[in-house]
Amino acid sequence: MNLLLDTHVFIWWRSTPRAIRRATRDQIAGANAVYVSLASAWETAIKISLGKLKLDDDFESGVADSGFDPLPIAFADINGIATLPRHHGDPFDRMLIAQAQLRGLTLVTSDQFFARYNVPILWT
């Protein structure tokens, strides 16, 4: 299984892994590949700049230290957003959905809005 972590799941993985169900943590640890989107890095940077979030380490280092792969944003991802139904208004989440759909990835999230899209989900 190839996974794409929602932003909050990556943050939990780094800071409070017990916020993620044990079965889900096991699936993340045993996945073929685990991706963290650059959209999540961007979202996190905005929240840090607004004083809404503080991380213990640099986002990029956290991805590398976790053994995860960064997932760049491609033009195809951006085009994929244009065809998504408007079930969810968050632009970062919409990017994750488009990336998961285009690459056949399973999204790891606790966001119930994701269930409205045609994308496999691993719930936290």
C-alpha positions in Angstrom: 0.0 0.0 0.0 1.2 3.5 -0.9 0.0 6.2 1.5 -0.3 10.0 1.5 -0.5 11.6 4.9 -2.9 14.4 5.6 -1.0 17.4 7.2 -2.3 16.7 10.7 -1.4 13.0 10.5 2.2 13.9 9.7 2.3 16.4 12.6 0.8 13.8 14.9 3.3 11.2 13.7 6.1 13.5 14.7 4.7 15.0 17.9 1.9 12.8 19.4 1.9 9.4 17.6 -0.7 8.1 20.1 -3.2 10.4 18.5 -3.2 7.9 15.6 -4.8 4.5 16.1 -2.3 1.7 16.7 -3.6 -0.2 13.6 -3.1 2.9 11.5 0.4 3.5 12.9 1.3 -0.1 12.0 0.0 0.3 8.5 2.0 3.5 8.0 5.1 1.8 9.4 4.6 -1.2 7.1 3.6 0.7 3.9 5.5 0.3 0.7 5.8 4.1 0.4 4.6 7.0 2.6 4.3 10.4 1.0 4.0 13.9 2.6 2.9 16.5 0.1 4.6 19.8 -0.4 1.1 21.2 0.0 1.4 20.1 3.7 4.7 21.9 4.1 3.1 25.0 2.6 0.1 24.8 4.8 2.3 24.3 7.9 4.5 27.2 7.0 1.4 29.5 6.8 0.1 28.2 10.2 3.6 28.8 11.8 3.8 32.3 10.3 0.3 33.1 11.8 1.4 31.8 15.2 -1.2 28.9 15.1 1.4 26.1 15.1 4.9 25.4 16.4 6.9 22.4 15.3 9.8 20.8 17.2 11.9 20.5 14.1 12.1 21.7 10.5 9.3 20.2 8.3 11.7 18.9 5.6 13.9 17.3 8.2 10.9 15.7 9.9 9.8 14.1 6.6 13.3 12.7 6.0 13.8 11.6 9.6 10.5 9.7 9.4 11.6 7.9 6.3 8.8 9.4 4.3 9.0 10.7 0.7 8.2 14.3 -0.2 5.5 14.5 -2.9 6.0 17.5 -5.2 3.1 19.4 -6.7 2.8 18.9 -10.5 0.7 20.7 -13.0 -1.4 17.6 -13.4 -2.2 17.9 -9.6 -3.3 21.5 -10.1 -5.4 20.5 -13.1 -7.0 17.7 -11.0 -8.3 20.2 -8.5 -10.3 21.9 -11.3 -12.4 18.8 -11.7 -13.0 18.0 -8.1 -16.5 18.5 -6.7 -16.7 21.3 -4.1 -17.3 19.0 -1.1 -14.4 20.5 0.6 -13.3 24.1 0.4 -9.8 23.9 2.0 -7.3 24.3 -0.9 -4.6 22.2 0.8 -6.9 19.3 1.4 -8.2 19.6 -2.2 -4.6 19.3 -3.4 -4.1 16.2 -1.3 -7.2 14.6 -2.7 -6.1 15.4 -6.3 -2.7 14.0 -5.7 -4.0 10.8 -4.1 -6.4 10.3 -7.0 -3.9 10.9 -9.7 -1.3 8.6 -8.2 -3.5 5.9 -6.8 -2.5 6.7 -3.2 -4.5 6.0 0.0 -5.0 9.1 2.1 -4.4 8.8 5.8 -6.7 11.3 7.6 -9.3 11.9 10.2 -11.1 14.5 8.0 -14.6 13.2 7.3 -15.0 15.4 4.3 -12.5 13.2 2.4 -15.0 10.4 2.4 -17.1 12.4 -0.1 -14.4 11.9 -2.8 -13.4 9.0 -4.9 -10.2 8.2 -3.0 -9.2 5.3 -0.7 -8.9 6.4 2.9 -7.1 5.0 5.9 -8.7 6.5 9.0 -6.7 7.6 12.0 
